[in-house]
């Protein structure tokens, strides 16, 4: 009877260990997915910021013509 109790106890401990490992892996996967999502979102934001800056600092067509006429 005592051996059965020990075996049951060991089985229970092993199950607890296994479940905690599974939970830790799940948490790590969720954390990694969240980080990837944030990096992707920030990459998109940076791309849009660079596009906007390029448009904002690009010379306007009228300005180019005016500068060329002033030079000649």
Secondary structure, 3 states (H helix, E strand, C coil): CHHHHHHHHHHHHHHHHHHHHHHHHHHHHHHHHHHHHHHHHHHHHHHHHHHHHHHHHCCCHHHHHHHHHHHC
